Structures are given as structure tokens and as C-alpha cells.
């Protein structure tokens, strides 16, 4: 599945001026319609992707959908 095929609506925009550093990089990556995993996050110099996703969800109320993929 191509990364650009996934499209999820966002309920409300957030104030991106409040986002900083790694949160902003992850948010902008997801906002562009792409998916992200831990290896891709390391290319963006994001070391704890699960923490950044958690902060975006809980602190900034961003809706982020999970998808688990079997690779075995």
C-alpha cells in the first residue's frame, strides 16, 4: 500500500505555533498524508516516536490513527 493512499480527516486544526521541535516535524509529516514508523522517524531525528504521538494526541488533541502491520 502506498503511503499517499491513506487519508484520514482531522476534526479541527491546531495552533501549530505552539508545536515545537520533534512534535512539529511529526505533525507536519502526518499532515502531508504520509504514514510514519520508528525507522522513518529516526530519519527526521525523532528518537521517541511513541512519545511524540502521545503528546500530539493528549496535549494538542490531534486525531492520529494507528495501523499495525505484520512483517513476519
Secondary structure, 3 states (H helix, E strand, C coil): CCHHHCCCCCCCCCCHHHCCHHHHHHHHHHHCCCCCCHHHHHHCCCCCHHHHHHHHHHCCCCCCCCCCCCCC
